[in-house]
Amino acid sequence: MDMHHSNKINTEEMLADLRQLVEVESPSRDLAALEESAKAVAEVLERRLGGSAVLLPGEAGTHVRWSGGGTPQVLVLGHHDTVFPKGTLAMRPFRVADGHATGPGVFDMLGGLVQAVHGLAALDDLSGVEILVTADEEVGSGTSRALIEELAQECGAVLVFEGAAEGGGLKISRKGCGTFRVSIEGRAAHAGLEPAAGVNALVEAAHQVLAIAALSQPEMGTTVTPTVAVVGNSDNVVPAEATVLVDVRVESSVEKDRVEAAFTALTPYLPGARIKVQGTVGRPPMPETAAAELFAMAQQLQPGIEGKAVGGGSDGNFTAALGVPTLDGLGAVGGGAHAEHEYLVVNAMAERARLVGGLVASICHACQD
């Protein structure tokens, strides 16, 4: 599996494919939009790689799978859902100017998908290559996780096309992450006539938020961040209910267990208050050991490329947790994921596509030796 056609990698053609994908909006959980988006992804895969892509409708959207045949040796993993609501494209259309491509999803992660496809298209032989592009990564990968894990174990190596780390580095470790919902039940009462008859859910929430925030151990790489609180609806009523959402990031499974146990053990501070906790650290940490072998290959192909540990989670967390070699951040060079200024660096696209081709050829060659 040699790259005889690296000169075939054409940035203009990549930008045309990127435009096609960006212009089919794909907000997570919008099943009709995700079906159209999946068809667009399948069309690009078939046009560039031949063969036929399979659409896999799921409860959270349509996933896309493509196989190069032969014994599975490498899983090219990505997602086509984006965080932007429908209508964003009208306000921020796809455009290329000053060396940057902009538009909803260019960096996270449609640009990475396009680079992967073009890098693979430059190879003579794609046997052993499996591609999976899911529809629910931005909302936790609930319907795709089992398939991702199954394919990862069959292949034995996973390349994840999330956007590059700052400065174009690869992502060699990620924190585990999850969201917890703490629901507090108090008892309403008139704030003027008989406040003591109530159980103040806001006061209870205040105590819980401080206890929860104290679970952070930044020196261990653990952050526990209360992010959203919803409580009260009238200035003269003791609030009866409160909900607090908490973002949790951990670097180790030991910390994952500690934080999950601490949430389970939360107890009410006020007599009469009740607490219910939902949530887990749903994405396990991705340890650096999982990336070591593939990162060494990448460094041989592109000397000087950096590897970075990052706080965000991806589907690579699942595959790394199974012990399958996983390298992440192979996608677009750029920034502004989930933000209005999201962008992709155009002149880095061809080099990234060549890196994909080189990695896939190296992996498949290593498997044949």
ROPALUM-672697 format. One line per 5 residues: number of its first residue (from 1); their letters; for each residue z, x, y of C-alpha. Coordinates in steps of 0.5 Angstrom, whole numbers, plus 2048, in hexadecimal, padded with zeros to 3 digits. Example, Ala and Ser with C-alpha at 12.3 -4.5 7.8 and 13.67 -1.06 7.14 Angstrom:
<atoms>
1 = AS = 810:819:7F7  80E:81B:7FE;
</atoms>
This chain:
<atoms>
1 = MDMHH = 800:800:800  7FD:804:806  7FC:803:80D  7F5:804:80D  7F4:800:813;
6 = SNKIN = 7F9:801:818  7F4:801:81D  7F3:7FA:81C  7F9:7F8:81F  7F7:7F5:826;
11 = TEEML = 7FC:7F3:82B  7F7:7EE:82E  7F6:7EA:828  7FE:7EA:827  7FF:7E7:82E;
16 = ADLRQ = 7FA:7E2:82C  7FE:7E0:826  804:7E0:829  802:7DB:82F  800:7D7:829;
21 = LVEVE = 807:7D7:826  80A:7D6:82D  806:7D0:82F  809:7CC:829  810:7CB:82B;
26 = SPSRD = 815:7CB:826  81C:7C9:828  821:7CA:822  822:7C3:81F  81C:7C0:822;
31 = LAALE = 819:7BE:81B  812:7BC:81D  811:7C2:822  814:7C7:81D  80E:7C4:818;
36 = ESAKA = 809:7C5:81D  80C:7CC:81E  80C:7CE:817  805:7CC:816  803:7D0:81C;
41 = VAEVL = 807:7D6:819  803:7D5:812  7FC:7D5:815  7FE:7DC:819  800:7DE:812;
46 = ERRLG = 7FA:7DC:80E  7F5:7DE:813  7F8:7E5:814  7FA:7E6:80D  7F6:7E2:808;
51 = GSAVL = 7F9:7DE:803  7FD:7D7:804  803:7D6:807  808:7D1:804  80B:7CC:809;
56 = LPGEA = 812:7CA:806  815:7C4:80A  81D:7C4:80A  822:7C0:80E  822:7C4:814;
61 = GTHVR = 81B:7C5:814  815:7C8:811  815:7D0:80E  80F:7D4:80D  80E:7D8:807;
66 = WSGGG = 808:7DD:805  808:7E2:7FF  803:7E8:7FE  804:7E7:7F6  807:7EC:7F1;
71 = TPQVL = 80E:7EE:7F0  812:7EC:7F6  814:7F3:7FA  815:7F1:801  817:7EB:805;
76 = VLGHH = 815:7EA:80C  819:7E6:80F  819:7E2:816  81A:7DB:819  815:7D6:81D;
81 = DTVFP = 81B:7D2:820  81D:7D3:828  823:7D1:82C  81F:7CE:831  81E:7C7:832;
86 = KGTLA = 817:7C3:832  814:7C4:839  816:7CB:83A  80F:7CD:839  80D:7C9:83F;
91 = MRPFR = 812:7CC:844  811:7D3:841  80A:7D4:83E  807:7DA:83A  805:7DF:83E;
96 = VADGH = 803:7E7:83E  805:7EB:844  807:7F1:846  808:7F4:83F  80C:7EE:83D;
101 = ATGPG = 80B:7E8:839  80F:7E2:83B  810:7DB:838  815:7D7:834  816:7DB:82E;
106 = VFDML = 812:7E1:82F  818:7E6:82D  81C:7E2:829  818:7E2:825  811:7E0:825;
111 = GGLVQ = 80F:7E7:827  812:7EA:821  80E:7E5:81C  808:7E7:81F  809:7EF:81F;
116 = AVHGL = 80B:7EE:818  805:7EA:816  800:7EF:81A  804:7F5:817  803:7F2:810;
121 = AALDD = 7FC:7F0:811  7FA:7F8:812  7FC:7F9:80B  7F7:7F9:805  7FC:7F6:800;
126 = LSGVE = 801:7F1:801  803:7F0:7FA  80B:7F0:7FA  80C:7ED:801  80F:7E6:802;
131 = ILVTA = 810:7E3:809  815:7DE:80A  815:7DB:811  81A:7D6:812  81B:7D0:817;
136 = DEEVG = 823:7D0:818  825:7D7:819  828:7D5:820  82C:7CF:81D  830:7D3:818;
141 = SGTSR = 82A:7D3:812  82E:7CE:80E  827:7CC:80B  824:7D2:80A  82A:7D7:808;
146 = ALIEE = 829:7D6:800  822:7D7:800  823:7DD:805  828:7E0:800  824:7DF:7FA;
151 = LAQEC = 81E:7E2:7FC  822:7E8:7FF  825:7E9:7F8  81E:7E9:7F5  81B:7ED:7FA;
156 = GAVLV = 820:7F3:7FA  81F:7F4:802  81F:7F0:808  81B:7F1:80F  81E:7ED:814;
161 = FEGAA = 819:7EC:81A  81E:7EA:820  81D:7ED:826  81F:7F4:827  826:7F7:829;
166 = EGGGL = 826:7F9:831  821:7FF:832  81D:7FD:82C  822:7FF:827  823:7FC:820;
171 = KISRK = 829:7F8:81E  82D:7FC:818  833:7F7:818  835:7F1:81B  83B:7ED:81C;
176 = GCGTF = 83D:7E7:817  83D:7E1:81C  83F:7DA:81C  842:7D4:820  848:7D0:81F;
181 = RVSIE = 84A:7C9:822  851:7C7:823  852:7C0:824  859:7BE:827  85C:7B7:826;
186 = GRAAH = 861:7B5:82B  863:7AE:82E  861:7AB:834  866:7A8:839  866:7A6:841;
191 = AGLEP = 867:7AD:844  86B:7A9:84A  86F:7A4:846  871:7A7:840  86E:7AE:83F;
196 = AAGVN = 873:7B0:83A  871:7AA:835  86A:7AE:834  869:7B5:831  864:7B9:835;
201 = ALVEA = 85E:7BC:832  85D:7C0:837  863:7C3:837  863:7C4:830  85C:7C7:831;
206 = AHQVL = 85E:7CC:836  863:7CF:831  85E:7CF:82B  859:7D3:830  85E:7D8:831;
211 = AIAAL = 860:7D9:82A  859:7D9:828  857:7DE:82D  85C:7E3:82B  859:7E3:824;
216 = SQPEM = 854:7E8:827  854:7EF:825  84F:7F3:829  851:7FA:827  84F:7F7:820;
221 = GTTVT = 849:7F4:822  84B:7ED:822  84A:7E8:828  84D:7E1:828  84B:7DD:82E;
226 = PTVAV = 84C:7D6:830  846:7D4:833  846:7CC:834  84B:7C7:835  84A:7C0:835;
231 = VGNSD = 851:7BC:838  853:7B6:83C  84F:7B0:83F  853:7AE:845  858:7B1:84A;
236 = NVVPA = 85E:7AC:848  85E:7AC:841  861:7B1:83C  85B:7B3:838  85C:7B1:831;
241 = EATVL = 856:7B6:82E  853:7BD:82F  84E:7C1:82C  84E:7C9:82D  848:7CD:82A;
246 = VDVRV = 849:7D4:828  844:7DA:827  846:7DF:822  843:7E6:821  846:7EB:81B;
251 = ESSVE = 843:7F1:819  847:7F1:812  848:7EC:80C  850:7EE:80D  84F:7EB:814;
256 = KDRVE = 84B:7E5:812  851:7E3:80D  856:7E5:812  853:7E0:818  851:7DB:813;
261 = AAFTA = 858:7DB:810  85B:7DA:817  857:7D4:819  859:7D1:813  860:7D2:815;
266 = LTPYL = 860:7D0:81C  866:7CB:81D  868:7C6:823  86C:7C8:828  86E:7C1:82B;
271 = PGARI = 872:7BC:826  86D:7B7:824  866:7BB:826  862:7BC:820  85C:7C1:81F;
276 = KVQGT = 856:7C1:81A  852:7C8:81A  84B:7C8:817  847:7CE:817  846:7D5:813;
281 = VGRPP = 843:7DC:815  83C:7D9:812  838:7DF:812  83C:7E5:80F  83C:7EC:812;
286 = MPETA = 836:7F1:811  839:7F8:810  835:7FE:811  835:800:80A  830:7FA:809;
291 = AAELF = 82B:7FD:80E  82B:805:80C  826:806:807  821:802:80B  823:805:812;
296 = AMAQQ = 822:80C:80F  81A:809:80D  819:807:814  81C:80D:817  817:811:813;
301 = LQPGI = 811:80C:816  813:80C:81D  818:812:81E  81D:811:824  81D:80A:823;
306 = EGKAV = 825:808:824  829:803:81F  82E:7FF:823  834:7FB:821  834:7F4:824;
311 = GGGSD = 838:7EE:825  833:7E8:824  832:7E5:81D  82B:7E4:819  829:7E2:812;
316 = GNFTA = 829:7EA:811  831:7E8:810  830:7E4:80A  82B:7E9:806  830:7EF:808;
321 = ALGVP = 836:7EC:806  833:7EB:7FF  832:7F3:7FF  82A:7F2:800  828:7F8:804;
326 = TLDGL = 826:7F5:80B  823:7F7:811  823:7F3:818  821:7F3:81F  81A:7F5:81D;
331 = GAVGG = 817:7F0:821  815:7F0:828  817:7F5:82E  819:7F1:834  81F:7ED:835;
336 = GAHAE = 822:7E6:838  823:7E3:832  825:7DB:833  824:7DD:83A  81F:7DA:840;
341 = HEYLV = 81D:7E2:841  81B:7E3:839  816:7E8:839  812:7ED:834  80F:7F4:836;
346 = VNAMA = 808:7F3:834  807:7FB:833  80C:7FB:82E  808:7F6:829  803:7FB:826;
351 = ERARL = 809:800:824  80D:7FB:821  808:7F8:81D  806:7FF:81A  80E:800:819;
356 = VGGLV = 80E:7F9:815  807:7FC:811  80A:802:810  811:800:80D  80E:7FB:808;
361 = ASICH = 809:800:806  80F:805:805  813:7FF:801  80E:7FD:7FD  80C:804:7FB;
366 = ACQD = 813:806:7FA  814:800:7F5  80D:803:7F1  810:80A:7F0;
</atoms>
